């Protein structure tokens, strides 16, 4: 999921910074950005929520803080859509936000890949293997 969002972020960034020239194109890219912003924050909220609820260990204070941040950013994205729809306000700092998302998704993708490789090297083929190993049955 993070790699898909990374690629989508990069495409949106390139569109916004290189190919947008007139106001109709800016509105089009802004609408996609707002949709993108809401979807990415919802994915983040779902991702951290699932990690907290289905983890074998109790959630840490960092995970709970991340969940709160995800909720705040999701509500902020929804509010931004309403503001843009109702008041037709210009979307500010779009390129900066997308660039930060690219960095974040790259980091998350790299971290996930590293976790998968570590588990692969440890010989865990499934989550169930990890559970059995933790219980000392393997």
N, C-alpha and C positions, 0 to 999 in steps of 0.2 A: 504494500500500500504506500509506504513512504517513497519508494522509487517512482511510482506512478505520479504521486503528488510533486516529487522533485522535477520530473520531466514537464508536467503541466505548469509548474511555477516558472521554469525556464522559458517555456514557450510564451507564456503571458508576459514575462519580463521583456523578452525580445520584441513582442508586439508593441508593448507600451513605450519602450525607449527608442525603437528604430523605425517603426512603420506607421505610427499614428500621426496624421498630418492635419486633418480638419476636425471640426467639432462633432460631426456625426460619427466619425471613427472613434473619437474620444469617448462619446457616450456609449458606444458599442463595447469598447474595451472596459469602460467603467462598470457596465452592467455585468460583464463576465467576471471582472475583479470582485465585485460584491458577492456574486454567486460563489465564486471560488473561495472567498474569505469565509463565508458561512459554512460551506462544505468542509473546508480544511479544519475549522474549529470544531465542527461536529465530529469529524473523524478523530481528532485529538481527544475530545471528550469521551467518545466511545472507547478509544484505545486505552486511555488511562483508567477509565471505569472498569473495563474488562480485566485489566491487569490487577487492579485492586481486588475485585470480587472473586477472581478465579486463580489467585496466587496461592501457593502452598504455605507461604509465610504471611504473617500479619503485615498490613500495609505500614509503610514508614511515614514519618511526618513529611518527607519530601514528596512522596506520592500523593498524600492528602493535599498538600499545598499545590501540587501540579493540577490536581483535580479541580481545586478552587479557581486556579488561573484559567483552566480550560472553560469552566462555566462562565467566568467573567468575560473572556474573549468571545465566547459564543453569543452571549447576550449583547455584547458590544457590536458584533457583526450584524446581528438581527436588527439592532437599533440603527446602525448605519444604513442598512437597506431601507428601513422605514423613512429615515431622514431624507435619503436620496429620492425615494419614490414620492414622498409628500411635498418636499420643498425643492426638489430638483437641484440640490446643492452639489457643488463640485466635490469630487472625491480627492482628498489631499493625501500626499505621501504614499501614493500607490506603489511607485517603483521601489521606494525604500522598504515598504512592508513586504513586497514580493521578494526582494533581495534577501531580507532577513529570513523569510520562509525557505528560500533555496538553501541557505546555510544550515538552517535547522533540519530540514529534511535530508540533506546530505549527511549531517551528523547522525541522525536517527537511523538512516539506512546503513551507514558504516557500522554503527553500534550493534544493530540487529544482525548484520552479516558476521560480525566478530563473535557474537553469542552463538550463532548457529555453527560456526566453524569450531568453536571451543567444545560445544556439545558433540559435534561429529567426531572430533578427535578423542573425546572421552568415551565414545562408543555408545552414547545414548541415541537410539533411533527414534524413540517416541517419548512422549511425556510419561506414559505408563512405565517405561523402562527406568526413568529417573525416579518415579515414585517407589518402585520396587527396590531400587538401589538404596534410596534413602531409608527404607524400612529394613534393609539388610537381607532381603529375600533373593537377591541375585548374586 
